Amino acid sequence: MFEALTPVGEMLTRNLDTLSRQPLLICGLLEDNLPGLLAEAGNAPRVFTTDFRYFLWLEGKNDVKVEFGSQPGPGSAAGLLLLMPKAKAEADYLLAACLPLLAPGAPVFIAGDNKGGVKAAPKLLAPYCDQVNKLDSARRASLYQAQLVRPAPPFRLADWVSRYSLLEEQLTVCTLPGVFSAGHLDNGSRLLLDSVGELHGRVLDFGCGAGVIGASLLRRHPGIQLEMIDINALALEASRLTLAENGLEAEVYASDGLAQVDGRFDHIITNPPFHAGLKTFYHTTETLLARAVDYLKPGGELILVANAFLPYPELIEQSFGHCDTLAATGKFRIYRARR
């Protein structure tokens, strides 16, 4: 899955001598086996990832310590390599979370796709470093290097939480940098919530994001047993914060698609993700549509919102034998299928 090097990874392999001089803490948009190559070069890195799929893939490989969560665990690091995430705000967050583990004088590297925001590296590092140099550029990717001059302040996750209100739901939604739906209720989720009928029993919120759909479902249907899953640690943390902020309870956990889900549900509700890093990525949703029927009780239903141009009805019909359209706008469709 992640064996092949990305263009960013290929560019970084030209700099293994520099990057392997000290055991680095690596974070950000991890998409290949660069940590393994660094381990083979003699200095095994410590990897902190918010991507559960990548965590499962890398865990136990080579001589690499990998951790999954919304922030790195305690300890220290001799240097940092940030692989530029899609959102600049997430890059700010990751630097704030990871740099406190470094001592002044430690090297700091930022690498990424030239179209993915890596050119912002000097501004991102300005609060911590006096001089930022471009070390390499190839394969439409760049590597920047700096030295930590000013100690980073202790990291407090609460400083990075944003909130917005949904008056019609009487909800406060908590978000973190890079989490889908940060700052507002998107039109697709709104249409989905308005299209869902009565719910009962066990309900799965697939790809929970900041928790807006799950929390809204709990407000409207307080008797349900809700489970909320996502692949992203920041989304899971935001969902937990949203639930706590509103006095709601649900089981929130990481899952690679449906792989970590047990048992069957009365309802699966989703605004499925389709972005992975800088790319559009439909595999997770297509797998859900193919397998959801096996995770539903007899009479159970799958309800999802999707962009109108996506060929999801055909995929749903292949799995369920039918597909109903509950609502439609110029941009979105709400589909339902029952087992």
GUSEKOL-12793 format. One line per 3 residues: their letters; for each residue x, y, z of C-alpha. Coordinates in steps of 0.25 Angstrom, whole numbers, plus 5000, padded with zeros to 4 digits. Example, Ala and Ser with C-alpha at 12.3 -4.5 7.8 and 13.67 -1.06 7.14 Angstrom:
! residues 2
as> 5049/4982/5031; 5055/4996/5029
This chain:
! residues 339
mfe> 5000/5000/5000; 5011/5010/5004; 5023/5002/4998
alt> 5025/5011/4986; 5032/5024/4988; 5024/5037/4986
pvg> 5031/5048/4978; 5034/5055/4991; 5040/5042/4996
eml> 5049/5040/4984; 5054/5054/4986; 5057/5052/5000
trn> 5065/5039/4997; 5075/5048/4991; 5077/5054/5004
ldt> 5078/5041/5013; 5092/5045/5018; 5087/5058/5023
lsr> 5074/5053/5029; 5080/5041/5036; 5091/5048/5043
qpl> 5081/5048/5056; 5069/5040/5059; 5058/5049/5054
lic> 5043/5050/5059; 5035/5050/5046; 5021/5055/5045
gll> 5011/5060/5034; 5007/5054/5021; 5013/5041/5022
edn> 5010/5033/5009; 5022/5023/5007; 5033/5015/5013
lpg> 5043/5027/5016; 5044/5024/5031; 5049/5010/5027
lla> 5059/5015/5018; 5064/5024/5029; 5065/5012/5038
eag> 5073/5005/5028; 5082/5017/5027; 5086/5015/5042
nap> 5077/5024/5050; 5063/5019/5052; 5053/5030/5053
rvf> 5041/5032/5062; 5029/5033/5054; 5016/5041/5059
ttd> 5004/5040/5050; 4990/5044/5051; 4986/5034/5040
fry> 4982/5020/5045; 4983/5013/5032; 4998/5017/5031
flw> 5000/5014/5046; 4995/5000/5044; 5004/4998/5031
leg> 5017/5003/5038; 5015/4997/5051; 5025/4986/5053
knd> 5032/4989/5040; 5047/4991/5041; 5053/4997/5053
vkv> 5043/5009/5054; 5035/5013/5066; 5022/5018/5061
efg> 5011/5025/5069; 4996/5029/5066; 4989/5040/5072
sqp> 4985/5055/5072; 4999/5058/5078; 5012/5051/5080
gpg> 5015/5044/5093; 5025/5049/5104; 5040/5048/5101
saa> 5050/5056/5093; 5055/5056/5079; 5068/5060/5072
gll> 5062/5066/5060; 5048/5068/5053; 5044/5065/5038
llm> 5030/5070/5035; 5024/5065/5022; 5015/5076/5018
pka> 5000/5073/5020; 4989/5078/5011; 4985/5089/5021
kae> 4995/5100/5025; 4987/5101/5039; 4990/5086/5041
ady> 5005/5088/5038; 5005/5100/5049; 4998/5090/5058
lla> 5008/5079/5056; 5020/5088/5058; 5014/5093/5071
acl> 5012/5079/5076; 5025/5073/5072; 5035/5084/5073
pll> 5034/5084/5089; 5041/5071/5088; 5054/5077/5082
apg> 5065/5085/5089; 5070/5098/5083; 5080/5095/5072
apv> 5073/5083/5067; 5071/5082/5052; 5057/5084/5046
fia> 5053/5080/5032; 5040/5082/5024; 5038/5075/5011
gdn> 5026/5074/5002; 5020/5075/4988; 5022/5089/4982
kgg> 5007/5090/4979; 5004/5085/4993; 5008/5098/5001
vka> 5022/5094/5004; 5027/5108/5000; 5021/5113/5012
apk> 5032/5106/5020; 5040/5119/5024; 5027/5126/5029
lla> 5023/5113/5037; 5037/5113/5043; 5039/5128/5046
pyc> 5034/5127/5060; 5044/5116/5064; 5056/5118/5054
dqv> 5064/5130/5049; 5068/5125/5036; 5062/5115/5026
nkl> 5069/5109/5014; 5064/5101/5003; 5073/5089/5003
dsa> 5068/5082/4990; 5057/5082/4980; 5054/5071/4970
rra> 5042/5063/4965; 5033/5076/4967; 5036/5075/4982
sly> 5045/5083/4991; 5052/5081/5004; 5055/5092/5014
qaq> 5065/5092/5026; 5066/5101/5038; 5071/5100/5052
lvr> 5062/5102/5065; 5067/5115/5071; 5055/5118/5081
pap> 5050/5107/5089; 5035/5104/5086; 5025/5106/5097
pfr> 5018/5094/5103; 5007/5089/5095; 4993/5090/5099
lad> 4983/5084/5090; 4972/5093/5096; 4979/5105/5089
wvs> 4976/5099/5076; 4961/5096/5077; 4951/5104/5069
rys> 4936/5104/5072; 4924/5108/5064; 4909/5107/5067
lle> 4898/5100/5060; 4886/5108/5066; 4876/5099/5059
eql> 4882/5086/5066; 4886/5094/5079; 4900/5088/5077
tvc> 4914/5094/5079; 4923/5087/5069; 4938/5086/5073
tlp> 4948/5085/5062; 4963/5084/5060; 4973/5088/5049
gvf> 4971/5080/5036; 4958/5073/5041; 4947/5072/5030
sag> 4935/5082/5033; 4944/5091/5041; 4937/5104/5043
hld> 4923/5101/5037; 4913/5091/5034; 4915/5087/5020
ngs> 4903/5087/5010; 4904/5072/5008; 4904/5068/5023
rll> 4892/5078/5025; 4884/5071/5013; 4888/5057/5019
lds> 4883/5061/5033; 4870/5067/5027; 4868/5054/5020
vge> 4870/5044/5031; 4857/5038/5037; 4854/5031/5050
lhg> 4866/5024/5056; 4867/5013/5066; 4876/5003/5072
rvl> 4891/5002/5068; 4896/5013/5058; 4909/5015/5052
dfg> 4914/5029/5047; 4925/5025/5037; 4936/5036/5035
cga> 4931/5044/5047; 4940/5057/5044; 4937/5067/5055
gvi> 4925/5059/5060; 4915/5069/5055; 4906/5057/5048
gas> 4908/5048/5060; 4904/5059/5070; 4892/5063/5062
llr> 4887/5049/5061; 4888/5048/5076; 4881/5061/5079
rhp> 4870/5056/5069; 4869/5042/5074; 4874/5041/5088
giq> 4871/5026/5090; 4881/5021/5079; 4894/5014/5082
lem> 4904/5022/5074; 4918/5018/5069; 4927/5028/5062
idi> 4939/5024/5054; 4949/5031/5046; 4963/5028/5041
nal> 4969/5042/5045; 4973/5044/5060; 4970/5059/5059
ale> 4956/5056/5055; 4954/5046/5066; 4959/5056/5076
asr> 4950/5066/5070; 4938/5057/5071; 4941/5054/5086
ltl> 4942/5068/5089; 4929/5071/5082; 4921/5060/5089
aen> 4927/5065/5103; 4924/5080/5100; 4909/5076/5098
gle> 4908/5065/5109; 4906/5054/5099; 4912/5040/5099
aev> 4916/5031/5088; 4927/5021/5085; 4938/5028/5077
yas> 4949/5019/5071; 4959/5018/5060; 4956/5009/5048
dgl> 4962/5006/5035; 4949/5006/5027; 4940/4995/5034
aqv> 4952/4987/5038; 4952/4990/5053; 4936/4990/5054
dgr> 4930/4978/5061; 4915/4973/5059; 4904/4978/5051
fdh> 4896/4991/5051; 4882/4996/5049; 4887/5009/5042
iit> 4900/5013/5035; 4900/5028/5033; 4911/5035/5025
npp> 4917/5047/5018; 4928/5038/5013; 4942/5044/5011
fha> 4948/5045/4997; 4961/5053/5000; 4974/5047/5004
glk> 4986/5056/5005; 4986/5064/4992; 4979/5054/4984
tfy> 4964/5050/4982; 4962/5036/4987; 4949/5028/4986
htt> 4954/5014/4990; 4949/5015/5004; 4935/5019/5000
etl> 4935/5008/4989; 4939/4998/4999; 4928/5003/5009
lar> 4918/5002/4998; 4922/4987/4995; 4923/4983/5009
avd> 4912/4991/5017; 4902/4980/5015; 4910/4970/5023
ylk> 4910/4980/5035; 4895/4983/5035; 4884/4975/5042
pgg> 4872/4970/5034; 4864/4982/5030; 4876/4991/5034
eli> 4879/5003/5025; 4891/5010/5019; 4889/5025/5016
lva> 4899/5034/5010; 4901/5047/5003; 4910/5048/4991
naf> 4913/5057/4980; 4903/5056/4969; 4914/5052/4958
lpy> 4919/5040/4966; 4914/5026/4961; 4910/5021/4974
pel> 4896/5017/4971; 4902/5006/4962; 4911/5001/4973
ieq> 4900/5001/4983; 4891/4993/4974; 4902/4983/4972
sfg> 4903/4980/4987; 4888/4982/4992; 4881/4980/4979
hcd> 4874/4993/4979; 4877/5008/4982; 4867/5019/4986
tla> 4869/5034/4984; 4864/5041/4996; 4867/5055/4992
atg> 4875/5062/4981; 4880/5076/4979; 4889/5081/4967
kfr> 4901/5077/4975; 4898/5066/4984; 4889/5053/4985
iyr> 4884/5045/4997; 4884/5030/4995; 4878/5019/5003
arr> 4879/5004/5002; 4873/4994/5012; 4877/4980/5015
